[in-house]
């Protein structure tokens, strides 16, 4: 394959991804779903032509991590804090925490019934299937009403953060002791301190850097701090969410010293450019990640009826728990938010970060693919039905 052929394929994928986004904005069909299908189509074509390809599994976790950082950062840059939003933030946090805990318990039980393995192994394998993917949920919520969109951004970001905390805690503590919770508390305190220091330092740098290359430097430092935090098993997504919120709300801080040191003339313009850059970079990373994930899937493994049946059982448990929680605790306009519970980038990353000795053979990548694909389809149908219902009510 020549250099020019590779360039044609890469640029073609970006163009198609852009068209998929346009289709998604009109139909509520997630562009991620179309990207996955494109990856599968490319794999079938490559197999048919018997072409030699690179082992893309080696770069998939790195691509996914960068994409996750940028998507959470982009979403947090949209959020403007106000006291009246405390209810939304609290509700989103409780929703993310409660649904995560109950879903992990339910899926642990399902995996135990499927495999009969040790409960601890079932538990750690259940976590990747229990976390809402902000990488899919945030872009999919773009067409929702303002309060619903904010709820989804907060909830999916909290779900990612809590899921990573639970995952790190589970794989680091095969036996739970009082010191385990002490270590968790220490790690949480450390990441909060790191977040405060990083937020203030990065905002200060933004106001002082005069070089024309500024925003990629800020994003690179952000990714560096995230990687260092994750290396020490700290839930560094807290840092990403905090930095985006801090930047977008820094001008609301009225303290005279703070404003004189950190608030500068072009801050609003810089935030616009930073948001645009992070959004476009996230778009590129997301495009290649989901195409590669689809490309690396062995779709022939989906011929196994057990995978399909068990995948459908997990999907049912995910949505029964979500609908029940939002119906009883968020009765006001709980639709279409109840449908927005996709599994995607974060689930894939957590699965690939599971130590090999903790992975269960019966719960492999085809199983993961089934749940990712199925949750995206359910979300798509739910959003489309909700949109039609809303349109018919408006015209009545």
C-alpha positions as CSV (number, residue, x, y, z in Angstrom):
1,X,0.0,0.0,0.0
2,X,1.6,3.3,-1.1
3,X,1.8,6.5,0.9
4,X,-0.8,8.2,-1.4
5,X,-3.2,5.3,-0.9
6,X,-3.0,5.7,2.9
7,X,-3.6,9.4,2.6
8,X,-6.6,8.8,0.4
9,X,-8.1,6.4,2.9
10,X,-7.4,8.7,5.9
11,X,-8.8,11.8,4.3
12,X,-11.7,9.8,3.0
13,X,-12.5,8.6,6.5
14,X,-12.5,12.1,7.9
15,X,-14.8,13.3,5.0
16,X,-17.2,10.4,5.7
17,X,-17.1,11.1,9.4
18,X,-18.1,14.7,8.7
19,X,-21.0,13.5,6.6
20,X,-22.0,11.0,9.3
21,X,-22.2,13.9,11.8
22,X,-24.5,15.7,9.4
23,X,-26.7,12.6,9.1
24,X,-26.6,12.2,12.9
25,X,-27.8,15.8,13.5
26,X,-30.8,15.1,11.3
27,X,-31.7,11.6,12.2
28,X,-30.4,11.2,15.8
29,X,-28.4,8.1,14.5
30,X,-25.1,8.4,16.3
31,X,-22.2,8.9,14.0
32,X,-20.2,6.4,16.1
33,X,-22.5,3.7,14.9
34,X,-21.8,4.6,11.3
35,X,-18.1,4.7,12.0
36,X,-18.1,1.3,13.6
37,X,-20.0,-0.1,10.5
38,X,-17.4,1.6,8.2
39,X,-14.6,-0.1,10.1
40,X,-16.4,-3.5,9.7
41,X,-16.8,-2.8,6.0
42,X,-13.2,-1.9,5.6
43,X,-12.2,-5.2,7.4
44,X,-14.4,-7.2,5.1
45,X,-12.9,-5.5,2.1
46,X,-9.3,-6.0,3.3
47,X,-10.0,-9.7,4.0
48,X,-11.5,-10.1,0.5
49,X,-8.5,-8.5,-1.2
50,X,-6.1,-10.3,1.2
51,X,-4.2,-7.2,2.0
52,X,-1.6,-7.0,4.7
53,X,-2.5,-4.5,7.5
54,X,-0.9,-3.1,10.7
55,X,-1.8,-4.5,14.1
56,X,-4.1,-1.6,15.1
57,X,-4.8,-3.0,18.5
58,X,-1.4,-1.6,19.6
59,X,-2.5,2.0,19.1
60,X,-6.2,1.7,20.0
61,X,-5.9,2.3,23.8
62,X,-3.7,5.4,23.2
63,X,-6.1,6.9,20.6
64,X,-9.0,6.2,22.9
65,X,-7.4,7.8,25.9
66,X,-6.6,11.0,24.0
67,X,-10.2,11.0,22.6
68,X,-11.7,10.6,26.0
69,X,-9.7,13.5,27.4
70,X,-10.6,15.8,24.6
71,X,-14.3,14.9,24.6
72,X,-14.7,15.4,28.3
73,X,-12.8,18.6,28.1
74,X,-14.9,19.8,25.2
75,X,-18.1,19.0,27.0
76,X,-17.0,20.7,30.2
77,X,-16.1,23.9,28.3
78,X,-19.8,24.2,27.4
79,X,-20.9,24.3,31.0
80,X,-21.6,27.6,32.7
81,X,-22.0,27.3,36.5
82,X,-24.8,29.1,38.4
83,X,-26.2,28.4,41.8
84,X,-29.5,27.3,40.3
85,X,-27.7,24.5,38.5
86,X,-26.7,22.9,41.8
87,X,-29.8,20.7,41.6
88,X,-28.9,19.5,38.1
89,X,-25.3,18.8,39.1
90,X,-26.4,16.9,42.3
91,X,-29.0,15.0,40.4
92,X,-26.5,14.0,37.7
93,X,-23.9,12.9,40.2
94,X,-26.4,10.8,42.2
95,X,-27.8,9.3,39.0
96,X,-24.3,8.4,37.7
97,X,-23.3,6.9,41.1
98,X,-26.6,5.0,41.8
99,X,-27.0,3.6,38.3
100,X,-23.3,2.6,38.2
101,X,-23.4,0.7,41.5
102,X,-26.7,-1.1,40.7
103,X,-25.7,-1.9,37.1
104,X,-22.3,-3.3,38.2
105,X,-24.1,-5.5,40.7
106,X,-26.6,-6.7,38.1
107,X,-24.0,-7.4,35.4
108,X,-21.7,-9.1,37.9
109,X,-24.6,-11.5,38.7
110,X,-25.3,-12.1,35.0
111,X,-21.6,-12.8,34.2
112,X,-21.5,-15.2,37.2
113,X,-24.5,-17.1,35.8
114,X,-22.8,-17.2,32.4
115,X,-19.3,-18.3,33.5
116,X,-19.6,-19.7,37.0
117,X,-16.3,-18.1,37.8
118,X,-15.1,-16.4,41.0
119,X,-17.3,-13.4,42.0
120,X,-14.3,-11.1,42.0
121,X,-13.5,-11.9,38.4
122,X,-17.1,-11.4,37.4
123,X,-17.1,-8.0,39.3
124,X,-14.0,-6.6,37.5
125,X,-15.3,-7.8,34.1
126,X,-18.7,-6.2,34.8
127,X,-17.3,-2.7,35.3
128,X,-16.5,-1.9,31.7
129,X,-20.1,-2.7,30.7
130,X,-21.6,-0.5,33.4
131,X,-20.1,2.9,32.6
132,X,-21.9,5.4,30.3
133,X,-19.6,6.5,27.5
134,X,-19.4,10.3,27.5
135,X,-17.6,10.1,24.1
136,X,-20.9,9.0,22.6
137,X,-23.4,10.5,25.0
138,X,-22.1,14.1,24.9
139,X,-22.2,14.4,21.0
140,X,-25.6,12.6,20.9
141,X,-27.1,15.1,23.4
142,X,-26.3,18.0,21.2
143,X,-29.9,18.3,19.8
144,X,-31.6,17.9,23.2
145,X,-33.1,20.8,25.2
146,X,-30.6,22.7,27.3
147,X,-31.4,21.2,30.7
148,X,-31.3,17.7,29.2
149,X,-28.0,18.3,27.5
150,X,-26.4,19.7,30.6
151,X,-27.7,16.7,32.6
152,X,-26.2,14.3,30.1
153,X,-22.8,16.1,30.0
154,X,-22.5,16.1,33.8
155,X,-23.9,12.5,34.3
156,X,-21.8,10.9,31.6
157,X,-18.7,12.7,32.8
158,X,-19.4,11.7,36.4
159,X,-20.1,8.1,35.2
160,X,-16.7,8.0,33.5
161,X,-14.9,9.4,36.5
162,X,-16.7,7.1,39.0
163,X,-16.2,4.1,36.7
164,X,-12.5,4.7,36.5
165,X,-12.2,5.1,40.3
166,X,-14.1,1.9,40.8
167,X,-12.0,0.1,38.2
168,X,-8.7,1.2,39.7
169,X,-9.9,0.3,43.1
170,X,-11.1,-3.1,42.0
171,X,-7.9,-4.2,40.2
172,X,-5.6,-2.8,42.9
173,X,-7.4,-4.5,45.8
174,X,-8.2,-8.1,45.2
175,X,-9.1,-8.4,48.9
176,X,-10.8,-5.4,50.6
177,X,-9.3,-4.2,53.8
178,X,-9.8,-0.9,55.8
179,X,-6.4,0.3,54.4
180,X,-7.9,-0.1,50.9
181,X,-10.5,2.6,51.7
182,X,-7.8,4.7,53.3
183,X,-5.8,4.6,50.1
184,X,-8.9,5.5,48.1
185,X,-9.4,8.5,50.2
186,X,-5.8,9.6,49.9
187,X,-5.9,9.2,46.1
188,X,-9.1,11.2,45.9
189,X,-7.6,14.0,48.0
190,X,-4.4,14.0,45.9
191,X,-6.3,14.3,42.6
192,X,-8.4,17.1,43.9
193,X,-5.2,19.0,45.0
194,X,-3.6,18.2,41.7
195,X,-6.7,19.5,39.9
196,X,-6.6,22.8,41.8
197,X,-2.9,23.4,41.1
198,X,-3.2,22.4,37.5
199,X,-6.2,24.6,36.8
200,X,-4.6,27.7,38.3
201,X,-1.2,27.0,36.7
202,X,-2.7,26.4,33.2
203,X,-4.9,29.5,33.3
204,X,-1.9,31.6,34.4
205,X,0.1,30.1,31.4
206,X,-2.7,30.9,29.0
207,X,-2.5,34.6,30.0
208,X,1.3,34.8,29.8
209,X,2.1,32.8,26.6
210,X,2.7,35.2,23.7
211,X,3.8,32.6,21.2
212,X,1.4,32.0,18.3
213,X,1.4,28.2,19.2
214,X,-0.5,28.2,22.5
215,X,-3.5,26.0,22.7
216,X,-1.9,22.7,21.6
217,X,0.7,23.4,24.3
218,X,-2.0,23.8,26.9
219,X,-3.7,20.6,25.7
220,X,-0.4,18.7,25.7
221,X,0.3,19.8,29.3
222,X,-3.2,18.7,30.3
223,X,-2.7,15.3,28.7
224,X,0.8,15.0,30.4
225,X,-0.7,15.7,33.8
226,X,-3.5,13.3,33.1
227,X,-1.1,10.5,32.1
228,X,1.1,11.1,35.2
229,X,-2.0,11.0,37.4
230,X,-3.3,7.8,35.8
231,X,0.2,6.2,36.1
232,X,-0.3,6.5,39.9
233,X,-3.9,5.1,39.6
234,X,-5.4,8.5,40.3
235,X,-8.7,9.3,38.6
236,X,-7.4,12.1,36.5
237,X,-10.6,12.6,34.5
238,X,-11.6,14.8,37.5
239,X,-8.8,17.1,36.5
240,X,-10.1,17.3,32.9
241,X,-13.6,18.1,33.9
242,X,-12.4,20.6,36.6
243,X,-10.2,22.4,34.1
244,X,-12.9,22.9,31.5
245,X,-15.4,24.1,34.2
246,X,-12.8,26.4,35.8
247,X,-11.8,28.0,32.5
248,X,-15.4,28.6,31.4
249,X,-16.3,30.1,34.8
250,X,-13.1,31.9,35.9
251,X,-14.6,35.3,34.9
252,X,-17.3,34.8,37.5
253,X,-14.8,34.9,40.3
254,X,-14.9,38.5,41.7
255,X,-11.9,38.4,44.0
256,X,-9.8,41.5,43.0
257,X,-6.4,39.7,43.4
258,X,-7.5,36.7,41.4
259,X,-8.9,38.9,38.6
260,X,-5.7,41.1,38.4
261,X,-3.4,38.0,38.1
262,X,-5.4,35.5,36.1
263,X,-8.1,37.3,34.1
264,X,-6.8,38.9,31.0
265,X,-8.2,40.8,28.1
266,X,-8.5,38.1,25.5
267,X,-9.6,35.3,27.8
268,X,-13.1,35.0,26.2
269,X,-11.6,34.9,22.7
270,X,-9.0,32.3,23.8
271,X,-11.7,30.1,25.3
272,X,-13.6,30.1,22.0
273,X,-10.5,29.1,20.1
274,X,-9.5,26.5,22.7
275,X,-13.0,25.0,22.5
276,X,-12.9,24.9,18.7
277,X,-9.5,23.3,18.6
278,X,-10.4,20.6,21.2
279,X,-13.7,19.9,19.4
280,X,-12.1,19.5,16.0
281,X,-9.2,17.4,17.4
282,X,-11.7,15.2,19.3
283,X,-13.6,14.7,16.1
284,X,-10.5,13.4,14.3
285,X,-9.5,11.1,17.2
286,X,-13.0,9.8,17.6
287,X,-13.2,9.1,13.9
288,X,-10.1,6.9,13.8
289,X,-10.8,5.2,17.1
290,X,-14.2,3.9,16.2
291,X,-13.3,3.0,12.7
292,X,-10.2,1.1,14.0
293,X,-12.3,-0.6,16.7
294,X,-14.8,-1.8,14.1
295,X,-11.9,-2.9,11.8
296,X,-10.3,-5.0,14.6
297,X,-13.6,-6.8,15.4
298,X,-14.1,-10.4,14.4
299,X,-17.7,-10.1,13.4
300,X,-17.9,-13.8,12.6
301,X,-17.7,-14.5,16.3
302,X,-21.2,-12.9,16.5
303,X,-22.6,-16.0,14.9
304,X,-22.5,-17.5,18.4
305,X,-26.1,-17.4,19.6
306,X,-24.9,-17.3,23.3
307,X,-23.1,-14.1,22.7
308,X,-26.2,-12.4,21.2
309,X,-28.5,-13.7,23.9
310,X,-26.2,-12.8,26.8
311,X,-25.5,-9.4,25.2
312,X,-29.2,-8.8,25.0
313,X,-29.7,-9.8,28.6
314,X,-27.0,-7.3,29.7
315,X,-28.6,-4.6,27.5
316,X,-32.0,-5.2,29.1
317,X,-30.5,-4.9,32.6
318,X,-28.8,-1.6,31.7
319,X,-32.0,0.0,30.4
320,X,-34.4,-1.5,33.0
321,X,-32.1,0.0,35.8
322,X,-31.8,3.3,34.1
323,X,-35.5,3.7,33.2
324,X,-36.5,2.7,36.8
325,X,-34.0,5.1,38.4
326,X,-34.9,8.1,36.2
327,X,-38.6,7.4,36.4
328,X,-38.7,7.4,40.2
329,X,-36.0,10.1,40.9
330,X,-36.2,12.4,37.9
331,X,-39.8,12.3,37.0
332,X,-39.8,15.6,35.2
333,X,-39.0,15.0,31.6
334,X,-37.0,11.8,32.1
335,X,-37.3,11.2,28.4
336,X,-35.2,11.2,26.2
337,X,-32.5,11.2,28.8
338,X,-33.4,7.6,29.8
339,X,-32.3,6.3,26.4
340,X,-28.9,8.0,26.5
341,X,-26.9,5.2,28.2
342,X,-24.4,4.2,25.5
343,X,-21.4,2.0,26.0
344,X,-18.4,3.0,24.0
345,X,-14.9,4.5,24.3
346,X,-14.6,4.2,28.1
347,X,-15.9,0.7,28.1
348,X,-13.4,-0.3,25.4
349,X,-10.5,1.4,27.3
350,X,-11.4,-0.2,30.6
351,X,-11.7,-3.6,29.0
352,X,-8.3,-3.4,27.3
353,X,-6.7,-2.2,30.6
354,X,-7.9,-5.3,32.4
355,X,-4.9,-7.4,33.3
356,X,-4.8,-10.5,31.2
357,X,-5.1,-12.8,34.2
358,X,-8.4,-11.1,35.1
359,X,-10.1,-11.4,31.7
360,X,-12.7,-14.1,31.3
361,X,-12.6,-15.9,28.0
362,X,-16.4,-16.0,27.7
363,X,-16.6,-12.2,28.0
364,X,-14.4,-11.2,25.1
365,X,-14.3,-8.4,22.5
366,X,-17.3,-9.8,20.5
367,X,-19.3,-9.6,23.7
368,X,-18.1,-6.0,24.2
369,X,-18.9,-5.1,20.6
370,X,-22.4,-6.5,20.9
371,X,-23.1,-4.3,23.9
372,X,-21.5,-1.2,22.4
373,X,-23.4,-1.7,19.2
374,X,-26.7,-2.6,20.9
375,X,-26.6,0.4,23.3
376,X,-26.0,2.8,20.4
377,X,-28.9,1.3,18.5
378,X,-31.3,1.6,21.5
379,X,-30.1,5.2,22.1
380,X,-30.7,6.1,18.4
381,X,-34.2,4.6,18.3
382,X,-35.1,6.3,21.6
383,X,-33.9,9.7,20.5
384,X,-35.7,9.4,17.1
385,X,-38.9,8.3,18.8
386,X,-38.7,11.1,21.4
387,X,-38.0,13.6,18.7
388,X,-41.1,12.5,16.6
389,X,-43.3,12.6,19.7
390,X,-42.0,16.1,20.6
391,X,-42.6,17.3,17.0
392,X,-46.2,15.9,16.9
393,X,-47.0,17.5,20.3
394,X,-45.7,20.9,19.1
395,X,-47.8,20.7,15.9
396,X,-50.9,19.6,17.8
